[in-house]
Amino acid sequence: MSVAEKIKNNPRLKELVLWLLLVPREARPRLWVRWFVNPFKHQYGRRSLVRWRTRMDVVPFNAFSLGPDSVIEDYATVNNGMGAVHIGARTFVGIANVLIGPLRIGNDVIIAQNVVFSGLNHGYDDLTMPIKDQLCTTAEIVVEDEAWIGANAVITAGVRIGKHSVVAGGSVVTKDVPPYSVVGGNPARILKQYNAEAQMWERPQKHSVAQPSV
């Protein structure tokens, strides 16, 4: 049995390790972890940039990577406590974004301001227990290459946004977005799709609901 498995299978040892790594009652790692552990555990591509005012709540026991020439702007928050966060090459993460894993963002993606990606959901079924104390479930969000996410959009757990697709500002995306599509609204619906035969963007005859996520 590996050291990691021993820690996971021993509640008291797990609690001690988490106390050593994380600030109590907060989701952020301790200063010594940020300075002396994370730089050796996480991957930063050449010429990638994380602005000084970004809140990097990344822990060493889950993966984080930022591809070459990618930028995370000021006041963004990145949290991999519930799952890995991977960001590809030449991707722009805008001001005040919230990225909660598990999350995988591809190459050449544009993300505007105040966008929220949350790969987790809080349990709420047990009425005898506060929601904050119930178990969380996770499902990876995937944003494929060349997508553009407009300002103030919300992307929920388990959603896949297809290649070269656009999410209009203020949208709430709860279902998968096909490649080469434009979606908008709450919940987001397909507004346009690219017709490869006609070589043009077309509006559907009826607004289609984005396909359910797997």
Residue frames relative to the residue before (quaternion, step in Angstrom):
aa qw qx qy qz dx dy dz
M 1.0000 0.0000 0.0000 0.0000 0.00 0.00 0.00
S 0.4336 -0.7150 0.4889 0.2484 3.57 -0.84 0.98
V 0.6643 -0.4906 0.3757 0.4206 3.57 -1.29 0.30
A 0.6467 0.5285 -0.3228 0.4453 3.59 0.96 -0.88
E 0.6610 0.5008 -0.3059 0.4677 3.60 0.97 -0.83
K 0.6265 0.5312 -0.3373 0.4599 3.59 1.02 -0.75
I 0.6520 0.5068 -0.3143 0.4682 3.57 0.98 -0.84
K 0.6733 0.5063 -0.2985 0.4486 3.60 0.90 -0.92
N 0.7265 0.4454 -0.2374 0.4663 3.57 1.04 -0.77
N 0.6908 0.4022 -0.2740 0.5348 3.60 1.27 -0.06
P 0.3504 -0.7873 0.4601 0.2139 3.63 -0.15 1.24
R 0.6763 0.4882 -0.3096 0.4566 3.61 0.90 -0.82
L 0.6566 0.4936 -0.3093 0.4791 3.57 0.99 -0.81
K 0.6289 0.5331 -0.3252 0.4632 3.57 1.04 -0.79
E 0.6482 0.5153 -0.3138 0.4646 3.58 0.96 -0.85
L 0.6487 0.5166 -0.3143 0.4621 3.59 0.99 -0.82
V 0.6654 0.5034 -0.3064 0.4582 3.58 0.90 -0.93
L 0.6512 0.5054 -0.3164 0.4694 3.59 0.96 -0.83
W 0.6315 0.5244 -0.3325 0.4643 3.60 1.03 -0.74
L 0.6600 0.5035 -0.3064 0.4659 3.58 1.04 -0.75
L 0.7334 0.4465 -0.2310 0.4575 3.58 1.05 -0.78
L 0.8050 0.2843 -0.1038 0.5103 3.58 0.97 -0.91
V 0.5172 -0.5916 0.5135 0.3448 3.54 -1.21 0.58
P 0.5145 -0.6660 0.4316 0.3247 3.66 -0.73 0.98
R 0.8495 0.1044 -0.1407 0.4977 3.54 -1.06 0.98
E 0.6736 0.4131 -0.3153 0.5256 3.58 1.19 0.44
A 0.4898 -0.6774 0.4736 0.2771 3.54 -1.24 0.47
R 0.6126 0.5944 -0.3410 0.3938 3.59 1.24 -0.06
P 0.5149 -0.6462 0.4622 0.3218 3.60 -1.09 0.66
R 0.5860 -0.5638 0.4460 0.3739 3.54 -1.25 0.45
L 0.6829 -0.5193 0.3331 0.3912 3.52 -1.25 0.54
W 0.6648 0.5125 -0.3211 0.4386 3.60 0.90 -0.85
V 0.6161 0.5290 -0.3456 0.4703 3.58 1.15 -0.59
R 0.6613 0.5123 -0.3071 0.4539 3.58 0.93 -0.90
W 0.7353 0.4424 -0.2381 0.4550 3.58 0.96 -0.84
F 0.8426 0.2665 -0.0757 0.4618 3.56 0.80 -1.04
V 0.7240 0.3987 -0.2495 0.5046 3.63 1.20 -0.23
N 0.7024 0.5054 -0.2900 0.4089 3.58 0.64 -1.12
P 0.6436 0.5375 -0.3613 0.4079 3.66 0.86 -0.77
F 0.7085 0.4369 -0.2594 0.4898 3.58 1.18 -0.52
K 0.6810 0.4843 -0.2792 0.4730 3.59 1.25 -0.37
H 0.7597 0.3667 -0.1848 0.5042 3.57 1.05 -0.76
Q 0.3843 -0.7507 0.5079 0.1757 3.56 -1.17 0.61
Y 0.0480 -0.7742 0.6310 -0.0112 3.55 -0.93 1.02
G 0.3621 -0.7600 0.5028 0.1961 3.57 -0.65 1.12
R 0.6804 -0.4833 0.3572 0.4193 3.57 -1.28 0.30
R 0.8527 0.1013 -0.1298 0.4958 3.53 -1.04 0.96
S 0.3946 0.6721 -0.5217 0.3470 3.60 1.14 0.47
L 0.1515 -0.8094 0.5666 0.0299 3.57 -1.13 0.65
V 0.0710 -0.7460 0.6615 0.0294 3.53 -1.01 0.98
R 0.3908 -0.7460 0.4853 0.2349 3.59 -0.52 1.14
W 0.6497 -0.5719 0.3494 0.3588 3.56 -1.18 0.70
R 0.7358 0.4325 -0.2448 0.4600 3.59 1.01 -0.75
T 0.4293 0.6761 -0.4725 0.3680 3.56 1.26 0.35
R 0.3025 -0.7347 0.5772 0.1885 3.58 -1.03 0.81
M 0.0954 -0.8164 0.5696 0.0006 3.57 -0.33 1.29
D 0.0072 -0.8008 0.5966 -0.0532 3.56 0.00 1.33
V 0.2877 0.7618 -0.5192 0.2595 3.54 0.66 1.16
V 0.2380 -0.7831 0.5674 0.0904 3.52 -0.93 1.02
P 0.5687 -0.6470 0.3855 0.3307 3.60 -1.07 0.60
F 0.6576 0.5369 -0.3339 0.4097 3.62 1.12 -0.43
N 0.7087 0.2828 -0.2656 0.5892 3.60 1.28 0.17
A 0.5605 -0.6545 0.4050 0.3057 3.55 -1.11 0.72
F 0.0185 0.7356 -0.6765 -0.0294 3.50 -1.35 0.52
S 0.0898 0.7872 -0.6078 0.0540 3.57 -0.99 0.83
L 0.1216 -0.7600 0.6371 0.0420 3.52 -1.18 0.77
G 0.3789 -0.7866 0.4498 0.1880 3.54 -0.55 1.22
P 0.7105 -0.4562 0.3241 0.4266 3.57 -1.29 0.24
D 0.8565 0.1431 -0.1304 0.4785 3.55 -1.12 0.84
S 0.5002 0.6319 -0.4459 0.3895 3.61 1.18 0.40
V 0.2039 -0.7833 0.5827 0.0738 3.55 -1.19 0.66
I 0.1168 -0.7305 0.6670 0.0884 3.55 -1.13 0.81
E 0.3173 -0.8059 0.4762 0.1519 3.54 -0.45 1.25
D 0.7398 -0.4295 0.3097 0.4151 3.55 -1.41 0.24
Y 0.8518 0.2222 -0.1882 0.4355 3.49 -1.37 0.64
A 0.4421 0.6465 -0.4886 0.3846 3.60 1.22 0.32
T 0.2061 -0.7438 0.6198 0.1419 3.55 -1.31 0.41
V 0.0662 -0.7826 0.6190 0.0094 3.56 -0.87 1.02
N 0.0156 0.8094 -0.5830 0.0683 3.58 -0.72 1.11
N 0.0707 -0.8089 0.5835 0.0106 3.57 -0.67 1.13
G 0.3002 0.8031 -0.4779 0.1913 3.59 1.21 0.34
M 0.7547 0.3477 -0.1921 0.5221 3.59 1.09 -0.69
G 0.8078 -0.0913 0.0606 0.5791 3.58 1.24 -0.11
A 0.6605 -0.5489 0.3539 0.3705 3.53 -1.20 0.60
V 0.1660 -0.7400 0.6422 0.1114 3.54 -1.27 0.58
H 0.0061 0.7901 -0.6110 0.0482 3.56 -0.70 1.14
I 0.0651 -0.7792 0.6234 -0.0027 3.57 -0.88 1.00
G 0.4029 -0.7653 0.4576 0.2064 3.56 -0.73 1.08
A 0.7270 -0.4310 0.3323 0.4187 3.52 -1.34 -0.36
R 0.8593 0.1435 -0.1173 0.4767 3.54 -1.27 0.68
T 0.4417 0.6822 -0.4515 0.3683 3.55 1.11 0.72
F 0.2389 -0.7759 0.5749 0.1021 3.55 -1.02 0.88
V 0.1198 -0.7705 0.6252 0.0318 3.57 -0.73 1.16
G 0.3410 -0.8211 0.4289 0.1600 3.55 -0.34 1.28
I 0.7443 -0.4092 0.3075 0.4291 3.52 -1.41 0.12
A 0.8757 0.0920 -0.0906 0.4652 3.55 -1.12 0.91
N 0.3199 0.7189 -0.5454 0.2886 3.60 1.03 0.68
V 0.2070 -0.7337 0.6293 0.1508 3.56 -1.30 0.46
L 0.0364 -0.8019 0.5953 -0.0366 3.56 -0.64 1.18
I 0.0289 0.7977 -0.5971 0.0791 3.57 -0.39 1.28
G 0.3535 -0.7734 0.4919 0.1870 3.57 -0.62 1.12
P 0.5116 -0.0658 -0.8349 -0.1918 1.42 -2.47 0.37
L 0.0571 0.7973 -0.5858 0.1334 3.54 -0.84 1.10
R 0.0202 -0.7791 0.6265 -0.0121 3.55 -0.98 0.92
I 0.0640 -0.7924 0.6063 -0.0218 3.56 -0.64 1.21
G 0.4152 -0.7595 0.4557 0.2075 3.56 -0.83 1.01
N 0.7174 -0.4241 0.3508 0.4272 3.52 -1.31 -0.51
D 0.8518 0.1793 -0.1200 0.4774 3.57 -1.24 0.55
V 0.3671 0.7184 -0.4952 0.3223 3.56 1.05 0.80
I 0.1914 -0.7496 0.6219 0.1211 3.57 -1.11 0.76
I 0.0196 -0.7787 0.6269 -0.0138 3.57 -0.81 1.03
A 0.3382 -0.7704 0.5101 0.1785 3.57 -0.57 1.17
Q 0.7565 -0.4165 0.2774 0.4211 3.60 -1.25 -0.36
N 0.8674 0.1759 -0.1126 0.4516 3.55 -1.32 0.56
V 0.3637 0.7115 -0.5127 0.3141 3.57 1.02 0.78
V 0.1881 -0.7821 0.5875 0.0883 3.58 -1.03 0.86
F 0.0495 -0.7388 0.6719 0.0148 3.55 -0.95 1.03
S 0.0602 0.8023 -0.5920 0.0483 3.60 -0.69 1.00
G 0.2176 -0.8079 0.5413 0.0832 3.54 -0.51 1.25
L 0.6963 0.4272 -0.2855 0.5012 3.59 1.21 0.21
N 0.1601 -0.7407 0.6419 0.1166 3.50 -1.38 0.40
H 0.3955 -0.6956 0.5450 0.2503 3.57 -1.09 0.73
G 0.4452 -0.6575 0.5363 0.2860 3.55 -1.08 0.74
Y 0.0629 -0.8150 0.5759 0.0096 3.58 -1.11 0.65
D 0.4393 0.7547 -0.4210 0.2453 3.60 1.29 -0.13
D 0.6968 0.4683 -0.2721 0.4702 3.61 1.01 -0.81
L 0.2681 -0.8057 0.5104 0.1357 3.58 -0.36 1.24
T 0.6210 0.5463 -0.3471 0.4420 3.61 1.24 -0.21
M 0.7327 0.3718 -0.2002 0.5337 3.57 1.28 -0.14
P 0.5158 -0.6249 0.4722 0.3471 3.62 -0.96 0.74
I 0.5971 -0.5891 0.4039 0.3650 3.57 -1.04 0.75
K 0.6447 0.5487 -0.3344 0.4142 3.60 0.97 -0.80
D 0.7065 0.4502 -0.2622 0.4790 3.61 1.18 -0.46
Q 0.5737 0.5989 -0.3835 0.4063 3.59 1.24 -0.10
L 0.6421 -0.5574 0.3732 0.3711 3.53 -1.23 0.57
C 0.3396 -0.7184 0.5721 0.2030 3.53 -1.17 0.71
T 0.2277 -0.7275 0.6252 0.1675 3.55 -1.23 0.53
T 0.1910 -0.7898 0.5742 0.1001 3.57 -1.13 0.59
A 0.0368 0.7542 -0.6556 0.0106 3.54 -1.27 0.55
E 0.4722 -0.7254 0.4253 0.2644 3.56 -0.65 1.11
I 0.2759 -0.6995 0.6371 0.1691 3.53 -1.12 0.84
V 0.0799 -0.7827 0.6164 0.0335 3.58 -0.99 0.88
V 0.0748 -0.7566 0.6489 0.0285 3.55 -0.93 1.00
E 0.2856 -0.7973 0.5091 0.1533 3.56 -0.42 1.20
D 0.7543 -0.4305 0.2668 0.4176 3.55 -1.33 0.32
E 0.8687 0.2176 -0.1560 0.4168 3.52 -1.34 0.62
A 0.4230 0.7042 -0.4778 0.3114 3.61 1.20 0.22
W 0.1973 -0.7415 0.6293 0.1235 3.55 -1.32 0.42
I 0.1144 -0.7939 0.5969 0.0189 3.55 -0.67 1.18
G 0.3464 -0.7769 0.4941 0.1799 3.58 -0.58 1.16
A 0.7016 -0.4954 0.3282 0.3932 3.53 -1.31 0.44
N 0.8567 0.1837 -0.1569 0.4557 3.53 -1.25 0.76
A 0.4008 0.6951 -0.4964 0.3313 3.60 1.16 0.46
V 0.2075 -0.7393 0.6266 0.1331 3.56 -1.31 0.50
I 0.1106 -0.7874 0.6060 0.0240 3.56 -0.78 1.10
T 0.2463 -0.8238 0.4990 0.1081 3.59 -0.48 1.19
A 0.7310 -0.4651 0.2942 0.4035 3.55 -1.32 0.43
G 0.8309 0.2734 -0.2055 0.4388 3.53 -1.13 0.80
V 0.5336 0.6484 -0.3986 0.3687 3.59 1.26 -0.07
R 0.1562 -0.7466 0.6375 0.1087 3.56 -1.18 0.67
I 0.1626 -0.7680 0.6154 0.0709 3.56 -0.84 1.06
G 0.3979 -0.7838 0.4366 0.1917 3.53 -0.50 1.25
K 0.7168 -0.4676 0.3254 0.4020 3.53 -1.35 0.36
H 0.8663 0.0706 -0.0761 0.4886 3.56 -1.14 0.85
S 0.4361 0.6792 -0.4739 0.3520 3.57 1.06 0.73
V 0.2959 -0.7453 0.5792 0.1469 3.53 -1.30 0.51
V 0.1436 -0.7472 0.6436 0.0826 3.55 -1.01 0.91
A 0.3861 -0.7518 0.4861 0.2222 3.57 -0.51 1.17
G 0.6333 -0.5530 0.3891 0.3765 3.55 -1.17 0.62
G 0.8169 0.2619 -0.2094 0.4694 3.54 -1.07 0.84
S 0.4847 0.6843 -0.4287 0.3362 3.60 1.24 0.04
V 0.2233 -0.7150 0.6409 0.1680 3.54 -1.32 0.48
V 0.1356 -0.8264 0.5456 0.0310 3.55 -0.32 1.29
T 0.0345 -0.8270 0.5594 -0.0432 3.56 -0.48 1.26
K 0.7516 0.2744 -0.1676 0.5759 3.59 1.28 -0.18
D 0.6772 -0.5121 0.3460 0.3993 3.56 -1.25 0.46
V 0.2667 -0.7320 0.6093 0.1474 3.54 -1.20 0.73
P 0.3929 -0.7282 0.4995 0.2564 3.64 -0.61 1.03
P 0.6181 -0.5306 0.4088 0.4114 3.61 -1.17 0.40
Y 0.8444 0.1660 -0.1360 0.4909 3.56 -1.26 0.59
S 0.5029 0.6161 -0.4356 0.4215 3.55 0.88 1.04
V 0.2330 -0.7097 0.6393 0.1826 3.52 -1.35 0.35
V 0.0222 -0.8032 0.5951 -0.0130 3.59 -0.75 1.05
G 0.0645 0.7945 -0.6024 0.0417 3.53 -1.23 0.50
G 0.6413 0.5434 -0.3964 0.3691 3.53 -1.28 0.39
N 0.3263 -0.7095 0.5906 0.2032 3.53 -1.41 -0.06
P 0.4165 -0.3936 -0.7588 0.3095 1.51 -0.53 2.47
A 0.6345 -0.5685 0.3726 0.3680 3.56 -1.19 0.60
R 0.0750 -0.7746 0.6277 0.0156 3.54 -1.08 0.92
I 0.5901 -0.5817 0.4241 0.3656 3.54 -1.22 0.51
L 0.1798 -0.7917 0.5803 0.0649 3.55 -0.83 1.09
K 0.7840 -0.0212 0.0328 0.6196 3.58 1.10 -0.74
Q 0.0437 -0.7586 0.6467 0.0664 3.53 -1.33 0.42
Y 0.4730 -0.6742 0.4877 0.2897 3.54 -1.12 0.66
N 0.2364 -0.7506 0.6070 0.1107 3.55 -0.89 1.06
A 0.3308 -0.7868 0.4880 0.1827 3.57 -0.30 1.27
E 0.6422 0.5241 -0.3341 0.4486 3.61 1.04 -0.71
A 0.7398 0.3820 -0.2192 0.5087 3.59 0.90 -0.90
Q 0.2783 -0.7907 0.4882 0.2430 3.56 1.33 -0.34
M 0.6375 0.4685 -0.3562 0.4972 3.54 0.84 1.05
W 0.4986 -0.6233 0.5129 0.3158 3.53 -1.31 0.45
E 0.0697 -0.8199 0.5679 -0.0184 3.57 -0.81 1.05
R 0.4082 -0.6669 0.5635 0.2665 3.53 -1.19 0.63
P 0.4622 -0.6611 0.4969 0.3200 3.61 -0.93 0.76
Q 0.6122 -0.5571 0.4062 0.3872 3.57 -1.18 0.54
K 0.7535 0.0731 -0.0585 0.6507 3.52 1.16 -0.71
H 0.5523 -0.6026 0.4497 0.3600 3.57 -1.04 0.73
S 0.2277 -0.7932 0.5551 0.1045 3.55 -0.60 1.17
V 0.4157 -0.6644 0.5539 0.2810 3.53 -1.11 0.67
A 0.5217 -0.6299 0.4714 0.3299 3.57 -0.93 0.87
Q 0.5878 -0.6279 0.3872 0.3322 3.55 -1.04 0.81
P 0.5665 -0.6093 0.4247 0.3571 3.62 -1.00 0.79
S 0.4595 -0.6694 0.5077 0.2879 3.54 -1.08 0.75
V 0.4839 -0.6656 0.4916 0.2849 3.54 -1.19 0.59
